[in-house]
Amino acid sequence: MIRVVVADDQQAVREGLVALLGLLDDITVVASAGNGREAVETLVTHPADVVLMDLRMPELDGVAATRLIRRDHPGTAVVVLTTYADDTSIADALRAGARGYLTKDAGRTEIAAALRSAAAGQAIFTAAVSDRLVAALDGRPASRAKAELPDGLTAREAEVLGLIARGLTNAEIAGELFIGEATVKTHINNAFAKIGARHRAEAVRYALAHHL
């Protein structure tokens, strides 16, 4: 079982998340907290694998709480779940040690996958956050990064090609992107048509050549 602490200052959101996660067989919510300070203190009596952390909270915000958790409870990962997806919020959370960053429009499947990934030592971000991170690394605005994709590829098609280049199967790509295998196949077919690839090996060469 993956032990989780939910931290959010809005009671309705907090209780909703606890109820939502309670439906999952492999995740158990050991405690909830109404602010960052409570989240940190709760871990002393309720050790957890992951804290699902809001950013904007009273007394101690999510970034400061994440920093303290990573210092005092290094075995506990933090996944941010927030309304905010601006560059500053993302950067501050990641610098503090957050292992995942989701926005509050994420569904149960996406949240559950993020918690599982964090517990396994992996990082996970929503597509919107990933776009901003890639754009920041490129030193370009996110909208410009998308506009400059080669051969008319959409951001999702380019993402799928990149995952193909990493050796992922269609099923693994579907799990990575939280979409169905049929949708993955559609993206692959569209992408292959645009780049003129006849098989996955050609798609891999294309993805590597275009740094996807």
Backbone torsions as a table, in degrees:
resi	resn	phi	psi	omega
1	MET	NA	138.1	175.0
2	ILE	-91.7	119.9	-177.9
3	ARG	-89.1	129.2	-173.5
4	VAL	-128.1	140.3	168.6
5	VAL	-110.2	130.6	178.5
6	VAL	-101.9	125.3	-179.8
7	ALA	-123.2	113.9	177.7
8	ASP	-157.4	135.9	-176.1
9	ASP	-79.2	-14.7	177.7
10	GLN	-89.5	115.1	-173.7
11	GLN	-58.6	-42.7	-178.3
12	ALA	-63.3	-41.5	178.1
13	VAL	-65.6	-45.5	-178.6
14	ARG	-60.3	-48.3	-179.1
15	GLU	-67.4	-34.1	177.3
16	GLY	-64.6	-41.3	178.6
17	LEU	-66.0	-41.5	179.0
18	VAL	-60.9	-44.7	179.4
19	ALA	-65.1	-40.7	-178.9
20	LEU	-63.3	-47.1	-178.6
21	LEU	-71.3	-24.9	178.7
22	GLY	-66.0	-14.6	179.1
23	LEU	-83.9	-7.8	-176.0
24	LEU	-93.3	138.5	-175.2
25	ASP	-72.7	-28.8	-172.3
26	ASP	-106.8	8.3	-179.3
27	ILE	-128.3	133.8	176.3
28	THR	-128.3	131.1	177.3
29	VAL	-86.5	114.7	-176.7
30	VAL	-87.9	-20.6	179.8
31	ALA	-170.1	164.8	173.0
32	SER	-133.3	158.6	-176.2
33	ALA	-140.6	146.3	-178.1
34	GLY	-95.5	-3.9	175.0
35	ASN	-159.6	174.0	-175.7
36	GLY	-63.9	-37.5	-179.6
37	ARG	-64.6	-42.9	176.9
38	GLU	-61.2	-37.9	-179.8
39	ALA	-61.8	-44.4	180.0
40	VAL	-65.0	-47.1	-177.2
41	GLU	-66.8	-34.0	-178.8
42	THR	-61.6	-32.9	-177.0
43	LEU	-65.7	-19.6	178.9
44	VAL	-67.5	-40.8	-178.0
45	THR	-100.2	-18.1	-179.9
46	HIS	-130.9	77.7	179.8
47	PRO	-55.8	141.7	-177.3
48	ALA	-138.2	156.1	174.7
49	ASP	-81.1	-35.4	-176.7
50	VAL	-142.6	141.4	169.0
51	VAL	-108.7	125.5	174.4
52	LEU	-91.3	108.6	-162.2
53	MET	-115.7	125.1	168.8
54	ASP	-76.8	159.1	-179.7
55	LEU	-93.5	-49.8	-174.9
56	ARG	-90.1	100.6	179.7
57	MET	-140.4	153.0	179.0
58	PRO	-73.9	167.1	177.7
59	GLU	68.6	-55.9	176.8
60	LEU	-148.2	120.7	-175.5
61	ASP	-77.3	173.8	-174.9
62	GLY	-64.4	-35.2	179.7
63	VAL	-65.9	-49.0	179.4
64	ALA	-63.6	-39.5	178.8
65	ALA	-65.0	-40.6	178.0
66	THR	-60.6	-42.1	-179.9
67	ARG	-61.6	-43.4	-180.0
68	LEU	-68.2	-39.7	179.3
69	ILE	-63.6	-44.0	-179.5
70	ARG	-66.9	-28.4	178.2
71	ARG	-78.4	-46.6	-172.5
72	ASP	-93.7	-20.8	-179.7
73	HIS	-134.6	68.1	-174.2
74	PRO	-61.1	-17.7	177.9
75	GLY	-82.7	-3.4	-179.5
76	THR	-104.9	125.0	177.9
77	ALA	-90.5	158.2	178.0
78	VAL	-122.6	129.6	172.2
79	VAL	-115.8	121.4	-179.9
80	VAL	-80.9	135.0	173.2
81	LEU	-130.2	107.8	-170.2
82	THR	-144.5	165.8	174.9
83	THR	-78.9	-21.9	-169.9
84	TYR	-94.8	133.2	178.2
85	ALA	-132.3	30.5	177.2
86	ASP	-79.9	160.9	-174.7
87	ASP	-58.4	-40.8	-177.2
88	THR	-65.0	-46.0	-179.6
89	SER	-62.0	-44.5	179.7
90	ILE	-62.1	-48.5	-177.8
91	ALA	-62.7	-44.1	-179.3
92	ASP	-62.3	-41.9	-179.3
93	ALA	-65.7	-42.9	-178.8
94	LEU	-68.9	-38.5	176.9
95	ARG	-64.1	-33.0	179.2
96	ALA	-72.9	-17.6	176.4
97	GLY	115.9	10.3	177.9
98	ALA	-62.1	139.4	-178.1
99	ARG	-97.5	-12.1	178.2
100	GLY	-150.1	158.4	-178.8
101	TYR	-146.1	112.9	-180.0
102	LEU	-121.6	152.2	171.2
103	THR	-98.8	160.9	-170.0
104	LYS	-74.3	2.5	170.7
105	ASP	-88.4	2.6	177.8
106	ALA	-67.6	144.3	178.3
107	GLY	-90.1	177.0	-177.7
108	ARG	-59.8	-41.4	-178.6
109	THR	-61.7	-43.3	-178.6
110	GLU	-68.4	-42.0	178.8
111	ILE	-64.0	-44.9	-179.8
112	ALA	-61.6	-42.1	179.4
113	ALA	-63.7	-38.2	179.1
114	ALA	-65.5	-41.8	178.8
115	LEU	-65.1	-41.2	178.6
116	ARG	-65.2	-42.6	179.5
117	SER	-63.6	-45.2	-179.9
118	ALA	-61.8	-41.9	179.2
119	ALA	-64.0	-27.8	179.7
120	ALA	-89.7	3.3	177.1
121	GLY	88.0	14.5	-178.9
122	GLN	-108.1	155.3	178.3
123	ALA	-97.4	148.7	178.1
124	ILE	-149.8	140.9	-177.9
125	PHE	-137.9	153.5	172.9
126	THR	-68.3	162.5	-177.9
127	ALA	-58.9	-40.5	-178.8
128	ALA	-63.2	-40.9	179.2
129	VAL	-68.6	-41.3	178.0
130	SER	-59.2	-41.9	178.4
131	ASP	-59.6	-41.7	-178.5
132	ARG	-69.0	-37.9	179.0
133	LEU	-65.5	-44.8	179.1
134	VAL	-63.2	-43.2	179.5
135	ALA	-63.3	-39.1	179.5
136	ALA	-65.4	-40.1	178.1
137	LEU	-65.7	-33.8	178.6
138	ASP	-78.8	-12.2	-177.4
139	GLY	73.2	26.4	-178.4
140	ARG	-128.6	155.1	172.7
141	PRO	-62.4	150.1	-178.1
142	ALA	-59.0	-40.8	-178.0
143	SER	-64.6	-37.1	179.5
144	ARG	-70.4	-38.3	179.1
145	ALA	-59.3	-41.0	-180.0
146	LYS	-68.3	-40.1	-175.3
147	ALA	-65.7	-25.6	-174.0
148	GLU	-94.9	12.3	176.0
149	LEU	-64.5	140.6	-174.8
150	PRO	-73.9	154.4	170.3
151	ASP	56.7	27.6	176.8
152	GLY	72.7	17.1	179.3
153	LEU	-66.5	141.2	170.8
154	THR	-80.1	166.6	179.4
155	ALA	-60.3	-39.8	-179.1
156	ARG	-68.7	-40.5	178.0
157	GLU	-63.5	-41.0	177.5
158	ALA	-64.3	-38.5	178.9
159	GLU	-63.6	-42.0	179.1
160	VAL	-64.3	-42.7	177.8
161	LEU	-61.4	-39.6	178.1
162	GLY	-63.2	-37.9	178.9
163	LEU	-71.9	-34.0	173.3
164	ILE	-60.9	-41.9	180.0
165	ALA	-64.9	-25.2	177.2
166	ARG	-82.8	-2.1	176.0
167	GLY	90.8	12.9	-178.5
168	LEU	-77.6	143.8	173.9
169	THR	-78.8	170.6	177.7
170	ASN	-59.5	-41.0	179.8
171	ALA	-63.8	-41.0	179.7
172	GLU	-68.0	-37.5	176.8
173	ILE	-63.9	-41.8	178.6
174	ALA	-59.7	-42.6	178.4
175	GLY	-67.2	-37.7	-179.7
176	GLU	-66.0	-37.7	-174.2
177	LEU	-101.5	-1.1	179.5
178	PHE	60.6	42.8	177.2
179	ILE	-131.9	167.6	-179.3
180	GLY	-78.8	159.3	179.3
181	GLU	-63.2	-33.9	178.5
182	ALA	-63.1	-38.0	177.9
183	THR	-67.8	-39.2	176.9
184	VAL	-59.3	-46.0	-179.4
185	LYS	-61.6	-38.1	177.7
186	THR	-63.0	-45.6	178.6
187	HIS	-61.9	-40.8	-179.9
188	ILE	-64.5	-47.0	179.8
189	ASN	-59.9	-43.5	179.1
190	ASN	-64.8	-43.6	-179.2
191	ALA	-65.4	-44.7	179.5
192	PHE	-59.6	-40.1	179.6
193	ALA	-64.2	-39.4	-177.8
194	LYS	-70.7	-37.5	-175.8
195	ILE	-97.3	-4.7	178.1
196	GLY	75.0	27.0	179.7
197	ALA	-86.7	137.4	179.0
198	ARG	-98.0	-20.8	-179.9
199	HIS	-155.6	176.1	-172.3
200	ARG	-65.5	-33.2	-179.5
201	ALA	-61.5	-41.7	178.0
202	GLU	-67.4	-35.9	177.8
203	ALA	-65.2	-38.5	177.7
204	VAL	-62.6	-46.2	179.8
205	ARG	-60.8	-40.9	179.6
206	TYR	-63.9	-46.3	-177.8
207	ALA	-61.5	-41.1	179.2
208	LEU	-68.3	-41.6	-179.2
209	ALA	-64.4	-31.3	-177.9
210	HIS	-103.9	12.9	174.7
211	HIS	55.8	43.1	177.8
212	LEU	-87.9	NA	NA
